[in-house]
Amino acid sequence: MIFSHMTTQDNEIIAIDGWGSTPGAPEVVRFLEGPQKRAQELMRATRIFFEFVRGFRELHFVGPCVTVFGSARFTENHPYYSLARQTGAELAKAGFTVMTGGGPGIMEAANRGAKEAGGRSIGCNIQLPKEQQPNLYLDQWITFRHFFVRKVMLVKYSYAFIALHGGFGTLDEIFETALLIQTGKIREFALVLMGKEFWRPLIDFMSERLVKEKTIDQIYLDRLIVTDSAREAIEAITEVAKRRFGLTYGARMKRRWIFGEKEVA
């Protein structure tokens, strides 16, 4: 994502655009504005269907993946960027394909680490009012129009998730993934929060408020892996991956020329 911004002494990018000051893509805005004419709704539903199909085709052969969530707002000199880069490298060394949102910041760092370690690097990019360009460390990427389609792809093709430092988007991805685990839609998937100090206030809130008020059970909080060590995170993920998935989705599917499925370098 490209922002109007200022930079702190710690090289953290701070956006100065107002809340919602830049409108989203007109098509998406209209889609979310309530009931429309039936023909328009049908056309939008058709476009969304084909967006899903395009994602399925592009990502059908990319795994085994681990998705890394995190903010676009950290520069190369920031410690968070360095941690994400190290995390991507450790994932690649363990045999995982690293999947991210495909943009700059934490996403770029994780893709970069994987690429530099000789692993594969995938991006699920998103169209934004201020266009987010795919980062330079991707072997393959696809750009989506709708956030909900993109989030389905980030979950569907991964069986573990690492969240580094981020804002609303990262929190959205964390809690949606946690909800899918809680409701049994995805099972035995590891969810790792990297950066103990960064996430401590959130963990404390969930423990002291949500668990106390019985809106969640402690067992779900206990399933979160919170660490400062990329190696520790990858060890936990690998243990689950080998036990449940054998580091694969199952029998390797063959590419079919009739569907235009080509080998990826």
Backbone torsions as a table, in degrees:
resi	resn	phi	psi	omega
1	MET	NA	137.3	178.6
2	ILE	-106.4	124.3	-175.4
3	PHE	-115.2	157.3	155.8
4	SER	-77.1	128.7	-168.4
5	HIS	-153.6	167.0	166.9
6	MET	-126.3	161.3	-176.1
7	THR	-121.3	135.2	178.4
8	THR	-82.5	175.8	177.6
9	GLN	-65.0	-23.0	179.3
10	ASP	-89.3	10.1	177.4
11	ASN	67.7	22.8	174.3
12	GLU	-88.2	132.0	179.9
13	ILE	-82.6	131.3	178.6
14	ILE	-118.8	119.6	179.4
15	ALA	-72.4	142.5	178.0
16	ILE	-116.5	4.9	172.8
17	ASP	-65.4	144.3	177.7
18	GLY	-71.1	164.6	179.7
19	TRP	-61.1	116.8	177.9
20	GLY	65.6	18.5	-176.0
21	SER	-70.0	-25.4	178.8
22	THR	-105.3	117.4	-176.6
23	PRO	-66.4	151.3	176.2
24	GLY	-76.9	-178.5	178.5
25	ALA	-58.9	132.1	-176.2
26	PRO	-52.8	-40.5	-178.6
27	GLU	-62.0	-42.9	-179.6
28	VAL	-70.5	-39.8	178.4
29	VAL	-59.8	-46.4	179.6
30	ARG	-62.8	-39.4	-179.5
31	PHE	-59.4	-35.1	-175.5
32	LEU	-95.4	9.2	-178.4
33	GLU	-92.9	12.5	177.9
34	GLY	102.1	-168.2	-176.2
35	PRO	-58.0	138.8	177.0
36	GLN	-124.1	-179.6	175.0
37	LYS	-60.4	145.0	-174.3
38	ARG	-58.8	-39.2	179.9
39	ALA	-64.7	-38.7	178.1
40	GLN	-66.0	-41.7	178.9
41	GLU	-62.9	-40.7	179.1
42	LEU	-64.2	-41.9	179.7
43	MET	-64.9	-41.2	178.7
44	ARG	-65.1	-43.3	178.7
45	ALA	-60.0	-38.2	179.0
46	THR	-66.1	-43.3	178.8
47	ARG	-63.5	-40.0	178.0
48	ILE	-64.7	-40.9	177.2
49	PHE	-57.6	-46.6	-178.4
50	PHE	-70.8	-26.7	174.2
51	GLU	-66.3	-40.4	174.7
52	PHE	-62.6	-47.1	-178.6
53	VAL	-59.6	-42.4	178.6
54	ARG	-61.2	-41.3	176.8
55	GLY	-63.3	-43.8	179.1
56	PHE	-60.0	-43.1	-178.2
57	ARG	-66.6	-44.1	-175.8
58	GLU	-69.6	-33.0	-170.9
59	LEU	-106.6	7.5	-173.5
60	HIS	-60.8	-29.0	-172.1
61	PHE	-118.5	18.6	-169.1
62	VAL	-86.4	-18.2	-168.7
63	GLY	-78.8	-179.0	1.5
64	PRO	-75.3	132.6	-172.8
65	CYS	-111.5	152.8	163.8
66	VAL	-124.4	128.7	179.8
67	THR	-91.0	133.2	176.7
68	VAL	-110.6	120.5	176.9
69	PHE	-97.9	151.6	175.8
70	GLY	167.1	166.4	-173.6
71	SER	-71.8	151.6	173.0
72	ALA	-85.4	-1.2	-164.2
73	ARG	-99.1	15.3	-178.9
74	PHE	-114.6	135.0	-176.7
75	THR	-87.0	173.9	-175.9
76	GLU	-60.7	-29.1	-176.9
77	ASN	-86.8	-1.4	-177.2
78	HIS	-82.4	143.2	178.6
79	PRO	-58.4	-33.6	179.0
80	TYR	-64.1	-37.6	177.0
81	TYR	-61.8	-44.0	-179.3
82	SER	-62.4	-41.5	179.6
83	LEU	-65.0	-41.4	178.8
84	ALA	-65.2	-39.0	178.5
85	ARG	-63.4	-42.8	177.8
86	GLN	-64.9	-39.0	179.3
87	THR	-63.1	-43.8	177.4
88	GLY	-61.2	-40.1	179.4
89	ALA	-65.1	-43.2	-179.5
90	GLU	-65.5	-37.6	177.0
91	LEU	-63.0	-43.7	179.8
92	ALA	-62.9	-42.0	179.1
93	LYS	-63.1	-28.9	179.5
94	ALA	-84.1	-1.0	175.7
95	GLY	97.0	11.0	-179.0
96	PHE	-94.5	148.5	164.9
97	THR	-84.9	132.5	-179.3
98	VAL	-93.1	122.9	178.1
99	MET	-113.9	134.0	177.9
100	THR	-137.2	-178.2	173.9
101	GLY	-73.6	-1.9	169.5
102	GLY	83.1	-1.0	-176.2
103	GLY	-96.1	-158.0	-179.4
104	PRO	-83.5	-167.6	175.2
105	GLY	66.4	-133.5	-179.7
106	ILE	-57.3	-40.4	-179.3
107	MET	-61.5	-48.9	177.9
108	GLU	-58.7	-43.4	-177.3
109	ALA	-61.3	-44.8	179.6
110	ALA	-64.6	-44.4	176.6
111	ASN	-62.3	-39.5	-179.5
112	ARG	-64.4	-45.5	179.0
113	GLY	-59.5	-42.7	178.7
114	ALA	-63.7	-44.0	-178.5
115	LYS	-63.6	-44.4	-178.6
116	GLU	-67.1	-25.6	179.1
117	ALA	-89.0	4.5	177.4
118	GLY	87.2	13.2	-179.5
119	GLY	-96.7	-178.6	179.0
120	ARG	-95.7	149.7	-172.0
121	SER	-138.2	121.6	-173.9
122	ILE	-121.9	143.9	178.4
123	GLY	-128.8	133.8	171.6
124	CYS	-107.3	90.3	-174.0
125	ASN	-78.9	164.7	-178.6
126	ILE	-134.4	139.6	173.4
127	GLN	-75.0	130.1	-179.2
128	LEU	-131.5	161.9	178.9
129	PRO	-54.1	-42.8	172.3
130	LYS	-105.1	103.3	-161.9
131	GLU	-50.4	128.7	173.6
132	GLN	-89.6	117.9	179.6
133	GLN	-88.1	140.6	174.7
134	PRO	-58.3	140.4	-180.0
135	ASN	-72.9	171.0	-170.1
136	LEU	-83.1	1.5	-171.7
137	TYR	-114.2	28.5	-177.2
138	LEU	-103.4	132.9	171.5
139	ASP	-79.2	-29.8	-176.1
140	GLN	-156.0	142.6	176.1
141	TRP	-151.3	161.8	175.7
142	ILE	-140.9	139.2	-178.4
143	THR	-105.2	127.2	-178.3
144	PHE	-106.1	155.5	176.6
145	ARG	-90.0	-38.5	-173.7
146	HIS	-107.2	135.5	178.8
147	PHE	-61.2	-39.3	-175.5
148	PHE	-67.6	-31.6	175.3
149	VAL	-68.4	-44.5	179.4
150	ARG	-59.5	-43.4	-178.4
151	LYS	-65.6	-35.5	175.7
152	VAL	-59.7	-43.2	-178.5
153	MET	-66.8	-40.3	-179.8
154	LEU	-63.8	-29.9	178.7
155	VAL	-87.8	-44.7	-173.8
156	LYS	-57.6	-38.1	-173.0
157	TYR	-102.5	16.5	176.2
158	SER	-131.2	151.1	173.8
159	TYR	-123.9	20.9	169.1
160	ALA	-159.2	155.5	-173.6
161	PHE	-139.2	133.8	177.0
162	ILE	-120.8	122.5	178.0
163	ALA	-107.2	119.4	172.3
164	LEU	-98.4	-163.6	-172.0
165	HIS	-68.4	133.4	-178.0
166	GLY	-167.4	-175.7	-176.4
167	GLY	-116.1	-136.8	-175.6
168	PHE	-57.0	-44.8	-177.7
169	GLY	-62.6	-43.6	179.3
170	THR	-66.0	-42.3	177.5
171	LEU	-62.0	-41.7	177.6
172	ASP	-58.4	-46.2	-179.1
173	GLU	-66.3	-40.6	178.6
174	ILE	-60.8	-50.9	-173.7
175	PHE	-73.2	-32.7	175.3
176	GLU	-66.3	-41.9	177.2
177	THR	-63.7	-43.5	178.4
178	ALA	-61.0	-39.0	178.6
179	LEU	-64.9	-41.2	178.6
180	LEU	-63.5	-37.0	176.7
181	ILE	-68.9	-45.3	-178.6
182	GLN	-59.6	-39.7	-176.0
183	THR	-91.5	6.0	175.2
184	GLY	76.4	13.2	176.8
185	LYS	-71.6	-34.5	169.0
186	ILE	-127.0	139.0	-170.3
187	ARG	-122.0	138.1	177.1
188	GLU	59.6	28.3	176.4
189	PHE	-87.0	133.0	178.5
190	ALA	-78.7	135.5	174.8
191	LEU	-123.4	112.9	-173.4
192	VAL	-111.2	133.0	172.5
193	LEU	-107.2	115.2	-179.0
194	MET	-91.9	126.0	179.0
195	GLY	107.7	83.3	-174.2
196	LYS	-57.7	-45.5	-176.0
197	GLU	-66.4	-38.5	-179.5
198	PHE	-64.4	-43.1	-174.3
199	TRP	-90.5	-8.6	-176.1
200	ARG	-54.9	-46.8	179.7
201	PRO	-59.3	-36.6	178.4
202	LEU	-68.4	-43.9	178.2
203	ILE	-62.2	-42.4	178.6
204	ASP	-62.2	-41.7	178.5
205	PHE	-61.8	-45.8	-179.4
206	MET	-64.7	-38.4	-179.5
207	SER	-72.0	-46.2	-172.3
208	GLU	-85.6	-18.8	-179.7
209	ARG	-115.0	-56.6	-174.4
210	LEU	-68.4	-47.5	178.5
211	VAL	-66.7	-43.0	-179.3
212	LYS	-61.3	-39.7	-179.9
213	GLU	-85.2	1.7	176.5
214	LYS	63.1	30.4	173.0
215	THR	-85.0	-19.2	168.2
216	ILE	-137.3	162.5	176.5
217	ASP	-95.9	149.2	-179.2
218	GLN	-59.1	-29.9	-177.8
219	ILE	-59.1	-33.8	-179.4
220	TYR	-75.9	-33.6	175.5
221	LEU	-68.4	-37.4	179.8
222	ASP	-65.3	-22.1	-178.1
223	ARG	-77.3	-17.7	177.1
224	LEU	-69.6	136.5	176.0
225	ILE	-102.3	115.8	-178.5
226	VAL	-114.8	122.2	-173.1
227	THR	-153.2	161.0	171.5
228	ASP	-103.4	-4.8	-172.2
229	SER	-106.1	119.5	176.5
230	ALA	-62.2	-40.0	-179.0
231	ARG	-64.2	-41.3	178.6
232	GLU	-63.2	-41.1	178.7
233	ALA	-62.1	-45.0	-177.4
234	ILE	-69.1	-35.7	176.9
235	GLU	-61.9	-42.2	179.0
236	ALA	-65.6	-42.4	179.7
237	ILE	-65.0	-43.9	-178.1
238	THR	-63.3	-38.0	179.1
239	GLU	-60.8	-45.8	178.5
240	VAL	-67.1	-43.1	-177.3
241	ALA	-61.8	-43.4	-179.6
242	LYS	-69.8	-40.6	-176.8
243	ARG	-69.5	-43.8	-174.4
244	ARG	-93.7	-37.4	-170.9
245	PHE	-116.9	-13.0	-176.1
246	GLY	64.0	27.9	-178.6
247	LEU	56.8	32.7	175.5
248	THR	-156.1	163.8	176.0
249	TYR	-84.1	-5.3	-173.0
250	GLY	128.9	-155.8	180.0
251	ALA	-60.3	132.1	-178.9
252	ARG	-66.6	123.4	-177.9
253	MET	-81.2	144.4	-179.4
254	LYS	-86.1	145.8	175.4
255	ARG	-76.9	141.8	-178.3
256	ARG	-113.6	121.3	-178.2
257	TRP	-62.7	-29.5	-177.7
258	ILE	-62.7	-25.1	179.0
259	PHE	-96.4	4.9	-179.6
260	GLY	72.1	26.5	-176.6
261	GLU	-88.1	115.8	-175.9
262	LYS	-111.1	158.0	175.8
263	GLU	-68.2	142.5	177.0
264	VAL	-101.8	133.3	-179.8
265	ALA	-61.8	NA	NA
